[in-house]
C-alpha cells in the first residue's frame, strides 16, 4: 500500500478517487503492523478501491482532520464522503461486507 505524507495529499487522494480506503497507523503499534497485510490482502478482491497508508506520527494533522483517536484506523470513502470507519479492532468480515456493498452500489 502506497503512503501519503501530508494532509494535502490525503485530501487530494480522497477527493480524486471514486472509492478510497485510508489506513492510519503508527510505527510503534503492533496491531497496526499485524492488520495492514490483512487489509492489503482483502483489497485484492476490490481492484476498484484505491488505498493509501498514513503514518500518524509523520502526519499528526490526520488525527484532527478525521477525528482519529486510536490506531489502527480504517476509513472508507465513496466520492469523497466517509462511508465507513473502524479503529483499534477492525473486524475483517465486517470490513469485507462494507467494501462489497460499496463496490456493488457504485458498479450499478
Steps between C-alpha positions, in 0.01 A plus 500: 500500500646834397548769761378858521724752672290814551145599587475666158593171327239317708226748412591493130502119496156475662351767272638349178402135554152354460566240771789541740634348819740678735691285750639702792763353729803578713845338490489373861159331463521121474130466415551746213782289356301177535181641344654675198580180303147371566347820363732491198401138431129586524542794263625265228136391466400863432728641230276808456570612857812715522689483829771696676686472829560794735748501788333710771839591647617637166168679431363588846229724345322186378369437854323835520385508137326161525434483877720193542563436868666158474684291243477301290217679326339402171299773328303425184376776270264503201523804277674695777249421773584278795287187486660270756762507772644262753780561746711295739319168441407462134284193430608381155162340428318826563752695294455251216120538514521880490746498210281253309192721549676815382663323209164354391314829543749696289510229231125531430 
